[in-house]
Amino acid sequence: MTTDTTGTVARDGESRPGGPADSPFIRACRRRPGPHTPVWFMRQAGRSLPEYREIRATVPMLESCRRPDLVTEITLQPVRRHGVDAAILFSDIVVPVAAAGVDLDIVPGTGPVVAEPIRSAADVQRIRLITREDVSYVDEAVRQLVAELGDTPLIGFAGAPFTLASYLVEGGPSRTHAKTKALMYGNPELWHALCGRLAEVTLAFLRVQIDAGVSAVQLFDSWAGALSEADYRRFVMPHSTAVLSGLVDAGVPRIHFGVGTAELLGAMGEAGADVVGVDWRTPLDVATGRIGPDKAVQGNLDPTVLLAPWPVVEAEVRRILEQGRAAPGHVFNLGHGVLPETDPEVLTRVVALVHELSSRRADQG
Ligand code: CP3
């Protein structure tokens, strides 16, 4: 292994002052007290920012994910502009799947579209295992970013097997996940073969990011909320557990996130997370009751609230900080990604407000 400086800091750096491992974000993930409640936003790098739209005007999405110079610049944009407590690598959940040989594209306004959806065991076989060389642009971008970010932690991420399988089986975004569930119920053997392979690809992709120096990882199982708890435990959890438990020795906090997962929060924590992401449907104090006292929570402002007048936003931020106090650690975030029509100045104000309200509380003891 090459000199893995940040990884080393994350592993044994809990007593080392400064550095990403001592940041408010990592402290909250580890349920340790910090100077303020940390805040970042899912999809903070993206269409809400004019400087992002300018870069992307001439470069297709997947190409932008494969150019380390652009990945670095786009990832840094929201850090510079909003002063968020963490950066998240600019990429997409389908990047490793494309690197594994699946023919796909990210279509503007639609999302990932797969040329030949997965239907058979032979299709699963064609999803190759990936090595660092297959995603060398991610390795390079992470190293550049870690050098530029200094004490600000960089979050790596990947899509979880269920959410990836949904795109691969449907061929594109789906509201009902009907084909995915038909495969899951109708051919469990093929389903488990597919998810098993996706778990291997995901684990390898996260390993590359961790070796290059990310300080935390988030596993996005955005569409897991389409399942009952029983089906989640039977068809999905073993594969997400394989990913998350495969990272224990890496020593970086693992965040596990999905949308509409009120009934799954306990299981998603059990799958092996240090932090469970919560959408806006479940208050954080209720979520903590379901997740248990040994994990931090992340969330959970409804992204559409950011489109409302400021006093509404402020009241919601206050409520969420209050309810987040029930958890042993709270990372402030949205319940899902920033909507493209969001005024970026509102995001900047939310960061300042979270910091102000949570540090005042610390002063008061
Ligand atoms: O959070 C961040 O700032 C990091 C960047 C990031 C992107 N995709 C960039 C992106 C992350 C973490 C993702 C993950 C992702 N991609 C998920 C899981 C998170 C979630 O939102 O639930 C999912 C389901 C995808 C698949 C995907 N890719 C969708 C649904 C879309 C949106 C389609 C659209 O145009 O509305 C994409 C494209 C995408 N990924 C964009 C960005 C910034 C928009 C591309 C553009 O600018 O045209």
Boltz pocket constraint, residues with backbone or C-beta under 6 A from the ligand:
constraints:
  - pocket:
      binder: B
      contacts: [[A, 41], [A, 42], [A, 43], [A, 44], [A, 45], [A, 46], [A, 47], [A, 56], [A, 61], [A, 88], [A, 89], [A, 90], [A, 91], [A, 92], [A, 93], [A, 94], [A, 106], [A, 107], [A, 108], [A, 109], [A, 110], [A, 111], [A, 112], [A, 157], [A, 163], [A, 173], [A, 220], [A, 222], [A, 337]]
      max_distance: 6.0
